[in-house]
Amino acid sequence: MKMTLGVAQDHQAWALQHQQQSQELIKVYEKEALDFKKKAPSLLKGKGCSPQSNTSCSRQQEPKQPAETNQANSDGIVYIFVSFSMPKESLKTLAVEARKHNNVLVIRGLIENSFLKTAMLLKDLGESVVLDPLLFREYNVVVVPTFIKAAQTGYKKISGNITLAYALEKFKEGTE
């Protein structure tokens, strides 16, 4: 197929226009990333690991077990497996409950493979999460939310659109 000079010029103009738009977008994203990088220490203070921290991320992400922790949670850790595809209000509710009961929210991956987009959503959410696709595989989590109570003797699992309090009660009863 032969391309006429007019069609070739149209394609060239289109390519140049998109190249300029792409370069402008790259500048915007670079500026946003730099702005975020400058603000990140204050935004994420106390929210997981940071490059400046001397503590390993995995150690820092594990919840402490204070004396006042819910009795149903005292003999193990509770992971709450979530996804950014869940409604934001559901995520927020689970995040607040997780913090209250000293549990851990776990996600499988990033939003559109972007740390920046993921960090911005976490900033809006106001909570931290653990990014660990291997935990999803280890506990065979295929739906979210899924609640796992892990202990040295094994684990208990319950899935569905339920509250953390309900899951903890079922774990305590042994009826998960």
C-alpha positions as CSV (number, residue, x, y, z in Angstrom):
1,M,0.0,0.0,0.0
2,K,1.4,3.3,-1.1
3,M,1.1,6.3,1.3
4,T,0.5,9.7,-0.3
5,L,2.5,12.6,0.8
6,G,-0.5,14.2,2.5
7,V,-1.3,11.1,4.5
8,A,2.4,10.7,5.5
9,Q,2.4,14.4,6.7
10,D,-0.8,13.8,8.6
11,H,0.8,10.8,10.3
12,Q,4.0,12.8,11.1
13,A,1.9,15.7,12.5
14,W,-0.1,13.2,14.6
15,A,3.1,11.6,15.9
16,L,4.7,14.9,16.8
17,Q,1.6,16.1,18.6
18,H,1.5,12.9,20.7
19,Q,5.2,13.0,21.3
20,Q,4.8,16.6,22.7
21,Q,1.8,15.5,24.9
22,S,3.8,12.5,26.2
23,Q,6.8,14.7,27.1
24,E,4.4,17.1,28.9
25,L,2.9,14.3,30.8
26,I,6.3,12.9,31.7
27,K,7.2,16.3,33.1
28,V,4.0,16.4,35.1
29,Y,4.6,12.9,36.5
30,E,8.2,13.7,37.3
31,K,7.1,16.8,39.2
32,E,4.5,14.9,41.1
33,A,7.0,12.1,42.0
34,L,9.5,14.7,43.2
35,D,6.8,16.5,45.2
36,F,5.7,13.2,46.7
37,K,9.3,12.2,47.5
38,K,9.7,15.5,49.4
39,K,6.5,15.0,51.3
40,A,6.8,11.3,51.8
41,P,8.6,11.3,55.1
42,S,5.9,13.4,56.8
43,L,3.0,11.7,55.0
44,L,4.2,8.2,55.8
45,K,5.6,8.9,59.3
46,G,4.7,5.9,61.4
47,K,3.1,4.2,58.4
48,G,5.3,1.2,57.5
49,C,8.9,1.3,56.4
50,S,10.9,4.1,54.9
51,P,14.3,4.3,53.1
52,Q,15.6,6.4,56.1
53,S,14.6,3.7,58.6
54,N,17.3,1.4,60.0
55,T,14.6,-1.2,60.8
56,S,13.8,-3.8,58.2
57,C,10.4,-3.4,56.5
58,S,9.2,-6.8,57.5
59,R,10.0,-6.3,61.2
60,Q,8.4,-2.8,61.2
61,Q,5.2,-4.0,59.5
62,E,4.6,-6.8,62.1
63,P,2.1,-5.6,64.6
64,K,3.1,-5.4,68.3
65,Q,1.1,-7.3,70.8
66,P,0.2,-4.8,73.6
67,A,-1.5,-6.1,76.8
68,E,-4.8,-4.5,75.8
69,T,-5.0,-6.3,72.5
70,N,-8.3,-8.1,71.9
71,Q,-8.2,-11.6,73.5
72,A,-9.3,-13.2,70.3
73,N,-6.1,-11.9,68.7
74,S,-3.6,-12.5,71.5
75,D,-2.4,-15.9,70.4
76,G,-1.7,-15.1,66.8
77,I,-1.6,-12.5,64.1
78,V,-4.6,-11.6,62.0
79,Y,-4.0,-10.7,58.3
80,I,-6.8,-9.0,56.4
81,F,-6.3,-9.6,52.7
82,V,-7.8,-6.7,50.7
83,S,-7.6,-5.3,47.2
84,F,-7.8,-1.8,45.8
85,S,-10.7,-3.0,43.6
86,M,-12.8,-3.0,46.8
87,P,-14.9,0.0,47.5
88,K,-12.9,2.7,49.2
89,E,-15.3,2.9,52.2
90,S,-14.9,-0.8,52.8
91,L,-11.1,-0.5,52.7
92,K,-11.2,2.5,55.1
93,T,-13.5,0.6,57.5
94,L,-11.2,-2.5,57.5
95,A,-8.1,-0.3,57.9
96,V,-9.6,1.4,60.9
97,E,-10.6,-1.9,62.4
98,A,-7.2,-3.4,61.7
99,R,-5.5,-0.5,63.4
100,K,-7.8,-0.7,66.4
101,H,-7.2,-4.4,66.9
102,N,-3.5,-4.2,65.9
103,N,-3.9,-6.3,62.8
104,V,-2.3,-6.1,59.3
105,L,-3.9,-5.2,55.9
106,V,-2.3,-7.1,53.1
107,I,-2.4,-6.3,49.4
108,R,-1.2,-8.4,46.5
109,G,0.1,-5.7,44.2
110,L,0.2,-2.1,43.1
111,I,-2.4,0.0,41.4
112,E,-1.5,-0.1,37.7
113,N,2.0,-1.2,38.7
114,S,2.6,2.3,40.0
115,F,4.1,3.0,43.4
116,L,3.1,6.6,43.0
117,K,-0.6,5.8,42.4
118,T,-0.6,3.3,45.2
119,A,1.0,5.7,47.6
120,M,-1.5,8.4,46.7
121,L,-4.4,6.1,47.4
122,L,-2.9,5.0,50.7
123,K,-2.5,8.7,51.5
124,D,-6.2,9.2,50.8
125,L,-7.0,6.1,52.8
126,G,-4.9,7.3,55.7
127,E,-3.6,3.8,56.5
128,S,-0.7,1.6,55.7
129,V,-0.7,-1.9,54.2
130,V,1.8,-4.7,53.6
131,L,2.5,-5.5,50.0
132,D,3.1,-9.3,49.9
133,P,1.8,-11.4,47.0
134,L,3.5,-14.4,48.6
135,L,1.2,-14.3,51.6
136,F,-1.7,-14.5,49.2
137,R,-0.2,-17.7,47.7
138,E,0.9,-19.1,51.0
139,Y,-2.7,-18.9,52.4
140,N,-4.4,-19.6,49.0
141,V,-6.3,-16.3,49.1
142,V,-8.4,-16.0,46.0
143,V,-11.2,-13.6,47.2
144,V,-11.1,-10.4,49.2
145,P,-11.6,-9.6,51.9
146,T,-10.2,-12.7,53.5
147,F,-9.2,-12.9,57.2
148,I,-6.5,-15.2,58.3
149,K,-5.6,-15.8,61.9
150,A,-2.1,-17.3,61.8
151,A,-0.5,-18.9,64.8
152,Q,2.4,-21.3,65.4
153,T,0.0,-24.2,65.3
154,G,-1.5,-23.3,62.0
155,Y,-4.1,-20.9,60.7
156,K,-7.8,-20.2,60.5
157,K,-9.4,-18.6,57.5
158,I,-12.7,-16.8,56.8
159,S,-13.7,-14.9,53.7
160,G,-16.5,-12.5,52.7
161,N,-17.9,-9.1,53.2
162,I,-17.8,-9.2,57.0
163,T,-16.3,-7.0,59.7
164,L,-13.1,-7.8,61.5
165,A,-15.0,-8.0,64.7
166,Y,-17.3,-10.8,63.2
167,A,-14.2,-12.7,61.9
168,L,-12.5,-12.4,65.3
169,E,-15.6,-13.8,67.0
170,K,-15.8,-16.7,64.6
171,F,-12.1,-17.4,65.1
172,K,-12.7,-17.4,68.9
173,E,-15.7,-19.8,68.5
174,G,-13.9,-22.0,66.1
175,T,-16.7,-21.8,63.5
176,E,-14.9,-20.1,60.6
